[in-house]
Amino acid sequence: MQKMAEEQDDLKISENIRAELRRGASDFIGEGRAYYVYFISKDKCVGSAKMTAEFVIPVQVSSRTKKEEANYQRILAVMEEDLKCLAGLLDESGENRGEIEQDVSDLWIIKKRGRPLVASKPLARTTILLTEEDKEKLKELGGSAWIRDQIRKAYTESKASEE
């Protein structure tokens, strides 16, 4: 199973990337007005850069994996010339925003990092006050997963009693 996941992780894909250019009143490189470009894939920002019509300065992120960095460099290489043209056109017209979309191939499949999703809906972080003993007991019972199960059981029981 692990080997299969590793093989899948070595596959390359093609993805539609949206690049959003934005600039504020204080965005300059030297004497010239500059834009920040944000590369967005499936509603997730995969990288950014500061740019003008002449050049692009990538924003380096030390927490990227090698494959994430390779994807970012690939996206930048494929879209750079079009981004420079768009930045020049936006600058000439005085626009502060713009975007382009482009399919980029040969991107690595990236495994999701962090905890797996436990629900189909987003979870909201909350704080409850407990004594130290209650906190330890909660850990033994299963922590937040146990609390979610208890709430769902209570909800389904109340629904059943209403019917």
N, C-alpha and C positions, 0 to 999 in steps of 0.2 A: 504494500500500500504506500509506504514511504517513497519507494523508488518511483512509483507511478506519479506521485505528486511532484517529485523532483524533475521527472521527465517533462511533465506538463509545464513546470516553471521555466524550462528551457525553451519553450515554444515562443515564437514571435507572432505578433498580431498587427493588424492595421486598425487605427482608431481615428475618429473624427476629433480634432483638437480645435477648440475655440480660443482665439487670442484676443484679449480685451486690452486696449490701450487707454490709459487715463492719465491726466495730469492736473495738478493743482497750481495755485498761484506761485508756490515756492519751488517748483520742480525745474531745476536747471542743471546742465552739465556745462561748466565754464560759463560763457556768456549766452549760450543758446538754451532755449526752452527744451525740456526733455519730457518724455513719457515714461510711465511704468507700464510694462506689458505683463499680463498674467496669463499663463497657459492653463486652460481648463479642459479637463477630460472627464466626462460623466459627472459633472457638477462638483468636481474636486480640483483644486488648484495644484498642478504638478510642478510649478516653477514660475519664476518671475525674472525680470531684467529691467534695467534702466536703459533708455535708448533715445536716440535722435534719428534723423534721416541718414546720418553718416555712419553711426556705429552703435553697437549693442554691448552693454556691460552686464554680463550675467550675475545674478544674485546667487552666491554660493551658500549651500546649506550643508553643514557638517553632518547632520543626522541622516542624510540620504544613504540608501544602500548603493552598491555598485550598479545594480540594474536600474534603480531609480535615476541615478546620475546619468547612465547611458541613455535612458529614455529622454531625459531632459536635454542632453546634448544633441540627440537625434532630432527632436522637435525643433530645437533652436536652429540647427543646420538647415532643415527643410523649410522653415518659415521665415528665416532671417531677411532675405531680400524682399519678400512681399511686405514684411513688417516695416522695413525702412521706407519703401514706397508709400505705404499707408501713412506712416508718421510724417513724411514730407507733405503729402496731400492735406492731412489734417492741420499741420502747422501753417501751410499757406492759407487755408480757409479760416484759421482761427478757432478750429474745433478743439475741445478738450477731451473728447472721448471718441472711440471708434473700435470696431471689432472685425475680425475676419475668421473664417473657418477653413480648415484644410484637413484632408485625410493624410495621416502620416503612417507609413508602414515600417515594418521591422522594429516594432517596439516590443520589449519583453513583457511577458505576463508577470505581474507583480503579485506575490502573495500578500494578503492583508496582514498587517501587523496589529498587535494589540489583542484584546479579549474578543472572542467570538460574540456575535449578537445573540442575546438570549430571548428576544421577543421581536415580533414583526414590526412593532412600533418603537420609536425612540424611548429610551428610559430617561427619567428625570432624577437627578441627584437630590437627595433630601437628607436632613439631619434629624436624628432623634436623640433625646437625652436618656441615658441609661446609667444605672449604677455599674460599678466595675464587675460585680457578680453577674448582673444581667447581660452585660456585654460578652463575658466569657461563655455564658450559657447560649447566647445567640450564635456565637461561633460554632459551638458544638452541634447546634441544631441545623446549621447549614447557611447561616448568614443571610444575605439579602435574597438569595434564591428561595430560602425557606419562607421568608416574609412574603414574597410575591405569591408563592403557592398558597399560603394561609389566606391572603386577601382574595385570591381567585376562588378558593373553596367557599369562603364566606359569601362572596358575590353570587356564586351559582346556587348555594343553599338558600339565600334570600330570594332569588328569582324563582326557585322551585316552590318555596312556601307561598309566594304571591299568586301562583297559578292554582 
